[in-house]
Structures are given as structure tokens and as C-alpha cells.
Amino acid sequence: MSHAPSSPIPHTPPSAGRLAMLLFLASLTMLFLASIAAYAVIRLTGSLSPPVGSVSLPGLLWVSTVIMLISSVTMHHALKCVSFERITHFKISMTATFGLALLFVALQGPALAGLLAEHNTLRHGGEGVQPVHLYGMVFLMILLHAAHVVGGLIPMLVVLINALADRYDHEQHRPVTHLAMYWHFLDIVWLVMFVTFLALS
């Protein structure tokens, strides 16, 4: 008996959840790019902008950058582990990612306080042209990013709870994938912002 040739496997379109996440990240990309571009334009063309090197960034921002990078690595490792059914390592990586995310937010607090204190000091005293507005812009941009990190802690906690309850496996882990997309996005945004601050401080 002859058999009909098997039909090719049709292309599977991205899930609605993935498409929604991509659209959400696209909108956030425009928001952050606009704020970074505005800072660069004001810094380079503003009539009252001081010479490059006048803005002193808190040292904690360097520590925050390292933590953000490590958390992105652990998030990637968590996704890889659950994809290959390495559930124990998946749980460990997700726990580490959540802990690093909390530490990142905890360090941003005093860093923002330092920027705000410097802004207020220059605003109420000092002589000559001072980078008051630049400290204010750096403060607001870091605060904007930190707010999105805090917003990501809620779904991350949900994913962590579900991970510890063994609700994910190599077939069912879309929330982990979406969370990884969001977290890597925040990592990239932070790196671009931080490099911009360093280059134009």
C-alpha cells in the first residue's frame, strides 16, 4: 500500500502572549530612547550645560550595573534550565534572580538619594554655572528605570512561587519566557543609560 507523502509542518505564529510582550517592549523602547535622547541633546547643546566631567555619579551605580548584569545571566540560565527540564537548577536560578533584583532596587535607593541631595545642594548654593538640571534629569531617568524594575518584581515573584510549586516544565513555561524577555530588556536599557551618563557626565 502506498502512503501519501506527509505534509510539511505549518509555521506556527508567535503566541498572543509573546506578541503582546513584544508590543509592550516596543512602546517602552520608545519611552526610554526618548528620555535618553532628550538628556543627550540638553547635555550637549544646552546653553547652561557645564563642561563634560562636571557631573559626579554615585559609586553605587557601578555596583548596580554589575548586579543587573548578573541577574540577566541567572534569568537566562533559569529559562535554559526549565527548557531542558532541569527543574532543580531552574528553581535555584529563579531564586537567585529574584534576590539580585531586590538587591538592585535596594541599592538604587541610596544612589537616588545621593543624586537628589547633590541636586538640592547645587540648587540652593554655589556660584557660577552649575549642573543642577543635569542631576535632576539623571535622577528622573534612573527613577523611571527603577520603577519598571519594581513593576517586574511582581510577575517575577509569581513565576518564582509557581516554579517552587513545580508548575513549569519543558513544555509549559511561557510566563518564564515572557519574564526573561522583559528582564533582558531592562538590562539593555540600564546599560545604555549608564554608558550615556558616563560618556556625558
Order of alpha helices (4+ residues) and beta strands (2+ residues): alpha-alpha-alpha-alpha-alpha
